[in-house]
Amino acid sequence: MKKLYILLCGATAALLMAACQGGKTAAADAEAGDTLEMKYAKLLTIVKHGDGKAASDEAEGIDYQYAEALVANPWKAGTMLHRYILIPKGEEGDKTVAMLARRRSTGARCTTDTVRTPVERSAVFIAPHCQLMYEMGCQQAIRGVCDLDYINIPDVKKRVALSGSTSAQNPIVDCGSSMAPDIERIIALKPEAILVSPFENSGGYGKLDKLHIPIIEAADYMESSPLGRAEWMKFYGMLFGNEEGKSNGISGSCKSKADSLFSQIEKEYLKLKAEAGKLPKGLSILTERKTGNVWYVPGGQSTIGILLKDANARYIFSDDQHSGSLAMSPEQILAKGKQVDVWAFKYFGGAPLSQAQLLQEYDGYKALAAFSQGNIYQVDTSTVPYFELTSFHPELLLREFIILAHGERFGKLRFYKK
């Protein structure tokens, strides 16, 4: 692995450190470390410092003294959103904490959150991350959630229902809305970390910032590639598990499961992409519907835009260079309406929308070729775990788009219904 000298070497790294925003604990002077190779993620850098193999038996299986996770600011190039120091629990970790505390910053240094790992109690504000924790085997570390109505995980709802029982094991507390969480409930559940979804110009996290609890800013959704977002599970595996599967009372194999899961996802994704690439160019797919006076569609270089490209489907904005959403007027979309062969959108709750209901919503929909041809596909995200599964499983959504663009030679649709 490539050696990285954080703060001391590299103009980019130095700039990031000087421009870091947020955090609670003054960061110590950094040492040389080994950078964990990230093949796709552009916003995340993980550096392992030290070698724990010579430490006590209590730290056996940990191949680093502490790890440093740097999250780049996706909205302001050259700055950092957050910096984390991950230190394993136990006696050796205590010594590391003391060692880092003795070091004093002498220049421009980034402030940071120190997290003792594995995290065994957490408040998770984001449904896809709850799902990922179940897949990594560390679901018992979920002790609080927000936006419960938008979580399609039966066991989470079951554990929330049992939260009032004194005999319940590992219950989950409903902490209310992610935009205005119940601070008293969060304090009562004593989390070791809080996972939130950051957004541009948020101005901080209000009362959460005053709790002195590490806030994990899950900026994975801002990655510009599907596999880039999925690769963040390596970071979450380090948060909730240890290195070599040593038992920690929750799931010692969380870290190794995360690495293995990503390898499987990457392999399947690349296989599907290669197979789709051998086919003739597929149908044109539009993935959203109008919201008010705006019609938001994926940018050509967004995660969805790249998924459509990898599915060898056509997309009316494939030449666009934006990595986020495009706020278009309905007229701009309808000007290309005859080129849209398949219309696949999401809705929340209730029965599927009929063509008559869609026209009541907006008469202009009839200008889409997909509308007149009846190629309309919908997914109800209130009952189907679309976001929970596809956020970190881009291979599932890639297969879905391949089927929509090329027919059912790749199987049956899992999420969308005609």
N, C-alpha and C positions, 0 to 999 in steps of 0.2 A: 504493500500500500504506500501511496505517496505521502511523504512527510510534509506536515503543514505546521508552520510556526505562526500561530495566531498572534496578532498584534505586533509581533516583532518583524515579521516578514510579509511582504506583499502589500502593495498600495491599496488594493481592493479590500483586503481583510482589515487593514488599518482604518480605512474610511468607514467600513461597517461598524467597527467597534466605537469609533468616535461619534457616529450618528445614531447609535442605538436608542430606541425609545422605550420607556417603561421599565418595569422591574423594581425590585424592592431591596436587594442586597448588593452591596458594592462588590464588583467582580474582582477576583484576585489576579495578579500577574499570571499570564498563561505560560505553559511549558510547551515544548515540542510534543506533538502527538501524531497519531495515525488517523488519517482521514478515511472514514468508511465510504467506499465507493457508492455513489448514487447514480444509477444508469439513466434515469429519466427525470427525477425530481430536480427542479432548478431553484426552488426556494428554500431548500433544507440542506444544511451541512452538518455532519456529525463527526466529531473528533474524539477519539479515545486517548486518554492520558494515563501513563503509568502502566504497570504490569502487576496485576494482583495475584499472579500465580505463586509468588513467593510469600504471600501473606499467610495469615493464620488459617486453620481449618474452617473457621466460621465463614470465611470469604471464598472458600474453594469453589471453583467453577466460574468465578468472575475474571474476565481477561482484561480488565482495565481498573485503574484506581478510581478514576471518575471520567465521565463523558461530558462533552460539551455539545449542545445542539444550538445551532444558529439558524434563526428563521428570518429570511430576507423579507423586506417590506415589498409586497407585490404592487403597491400603489406609488412607490417613490423609489426609483432605481438608485442603487448606491447606498441605501440605508437599511438598517435592520429593524424588524418588527419586535423581536424578542430574542433573548439569550437564556439558555437553561444550563445549569450544571447538575448532572445526574450522578448522585453518589449512592452506592449500595448501602443498605442498612447493615447494622452490625458494628462490632467493635472497630474493625479496620476502617469502616466508613466514618465512624466518629473521629478517628485520628485524622482522616482526610479533611473533614470539616474543620477541625482545629488547625490543621496545617494551612488550609486556604485562608482561614480567618486571620492568621498571623501575617499574611502577605498584605502589603499596603499598596494601593494604586499610586503611582507617581506621575502619571500623565493622563491623557484622555483615555478613559476606560469605559466600557459598557457596563451599565447596571444589569442585574440578572435576577432570576429566581433559582434558588437551589431546591432540588427535589430529591428526597430520599426514596430510593427504589428498592423493591417493587412497591408501587402505590397500591395500597390495599383498601382504601376508602376514597371514593371520588364522586363528584357531582358532574354528570355528563349532560350537557345542554343540547346535544345534537343526535338525532335518531340514527344516522348512518354509523356513528362512532359506537353507539350502543350495540348495534348489530355486529360490527367488527370485533368488539370485545367478546361477544359470545363465540365468534368463530375462532378467536385466539385462545379461548379457554379461560379468560379472566373476567367473566361476567359477574362473579361475586364481588368484584371491586366496584361495581356500579351501586352506589348507595343513595343517589339522588338523581332525578331527571327533571327536565323542563319540557313544556309543550307536549304533555302526555297524549293528547288527542291525536298528535301526528306521528306517534310511534306504533308501528304495526309489528310488535314483538309480543306474543302472548305471555311469555314468562315475565316480561317487565310489568305488564298490567297486573298479572297475578301477584307479583311481589309488592306492587304498590297497594293492592287491595288488602294485603296482610300487614301493611305497615303499622296499623293500629294495634296489632296483637302483640302482647308481651312475649309470647312463646315463638313468634315467627323468627326464622333464621335468615339472615341477610336480606331483610326487607328493603324496599326502595321507597324513598320519600318523594312525593310530588312537590316540586319546588316552584310550581306555577309557570308563568310565562318567561321565556328566555330574555325577553325585552325588559321585564320588570320582575325579576325573581324574588321569591320570598326569602329575605335575608335571615330572618329568625330561624327558619327551617334549615337553611344551609349551615348556620352556626351550630344548630343542635346535632346535625349528623356528623360533625367534625371531619370534614373531608381533608385528605392530604393533597388534593389537587382538584381544580375545577376546569373542565374542558369546555371552551366556548368557541363560537364561530366569529372571527373578527371581521370587521367591515371598514371601508374607507371613511376617514373623518369621524370615527365613532366618539372621539373625545374621552376615551377611557371607559371603564366599567362601573363608574359610580361607587356605590357602597361596597361592591365586591372588592374594589381596589384597597379598601380599608380593613379587610379581614386578615391580611397578612397570610393568605393562602395562595400558593402558586397557581397562577392562571395560565393554563396551556392554551395558547392561541392557535387553534387548528386551522391554519391557512391553506390546508391541502386543496381545498376546493378552488383555489386561485391558480393552481398549476395549469399550464397551458397544454398538457398532454394527458390522455386518460391513464396511461401507465405511470406518469409522474405523480398523479394523485394517489394511485394505489400504492406506490412505493413508500409513502409516508407511514404505512403500517409497520415498517421497520423501527421507526421512532416510537410508535405507540407500544410496540412489543418491548422495547427497552424500558419504557415507563412502568409497565404493568408486570414485567417478568424479569428474570435474571438471565444470565448468559447460557448456561449449559443444562438447564432443566432441573436445577437443584430445587427441591420443594421449598415453598415459602408460605404454605398454608392456604394459598389460593390456587395458583397454577404456576409452578416453577418452569413449565415449558412454554409459557406465553411468548417469550422472545423467539425461541426456535420455531414455534408454530407460525408466527408472523412471517419469518423468513421463508419457511416452506410454502406457506400460502401464497406469498407473492411470486415465488418461482413457478408455481402451478398456474397462476393467473397469467403471468408473462408468457409462458409456453403456449397456453391455449389461445391467447390473444394473437400472438404472432402467427400461429398456425392458421387461424381463421382469416387473418389479413392476407396471408399468402394464397389461400384457396380462393378468396374473393378476387384477388388481383389477377387470377387466371381467367376470370369470366369477362364477357363483354360488359361494357359500361351499363350499370343498372338503372332503375327508375329514379326519378327525381323525388326527393322526400322533403317535406316541410314539417317541422316538429312542434310549432306553437300556434296559438290562436290569439286573436286581438284582446287587449286589455284596456278598456276605456277608449281613449283616442290614440293609443299607441299599440303597435304590434311589435313585441320584442321577439327577435330571432337570434340564433347563435351566429357569432362572428365566424368568418371563414377559418380562422386559426384557433377557435375555441375548442374546448373538449368535444362538444357535439359535432362541430365542424370537422374535426380530425376523425372522429368516429365514422361520420358519413363518408369521408374520403377513403378511410381504410376499409369500409364496406364496399368500396367501388361503386357507390351510389352517386347520382348527380345531385347537386345542391345549387339553388339559384344564386347563392352568395358565396360560392366556393372560392372566388377570386379575392374576396375581402381579406384584409390582413389583420383584423382585430381579433384579440384572444378572448374578449368578453362578449356580452350581449349587444346587439344593435337595436337602438330605439328607432323603429321605422314608422312612417305613417302608413295607414291601411292602403292608400293609393300607391305607395311604392311597392308594396307586396303584390297588390292586384295587377300592377303593370306587368308582372312576371307570372301571373296566375295560370296562364295556359301552359306554362312549363312545369307545373307542379303535378306530378302523377300520383303521389301518395301523400295524404295529410294525416299525420300521427301526432296527437296532442294528449296532454294530461288534464284531468279535472279532479275535483275533490268532492266526493260525496254525492249521493243520489243515483238515479238511473242514468245509463248512457244517454247522451244528447242525440235526439233524432235530427234529421235534416231540417224538419220544420222548426224545431226549437233553435237550431243553429241560425237559421235565417231570421228568426225573431230577434236573436241577439245581434246579428249584423247581416243585412241583406247582401252585402258585398261578397260574402263567402261563395256565392253561386258562381263567381268569376273564376274560381279555382277549378282547373280541369279535374282534379281529384274529387271535387264535390259532385260534379255532373256525372262522373263515372262511378260514383259510389265507393271510391277507395279511401274511406275514412276509418281511421283506427284510433281507439281511445283507451286510456288506462286510468282507472279510478285509484288515486293515490291514498284515499282514505281506507281502503280495504286491501289493496295490493302493495306489498313492500317494495315498491319501485325504487324509491330513493335509498332505503336501507340497503338494498342489495346492489344496485348498479353503481353507487358512488365509489365503492372500492372493488367492484367486480366489472370493469369495463368490458371484459370478454362476453358477459351476458348481454349487455346492450349492443355490442358489436354484432353478435349473432342475430339479435332482433332486427337490426337495420339491414343485415345481409338478407334475411328472409323477406323483409318488406321490399327490398330492391331487386331481388333475384328469384323470388318464389320459395316454395317450401322444400326445396332439395336439401336445405340445411336443418330441416325439422319444423316443428310447430312453434308458433309464437308463445312466449311465456308471459309477457306483460300486456301487450296491446291486444285488443279485441276489435274485430271489424263490426 
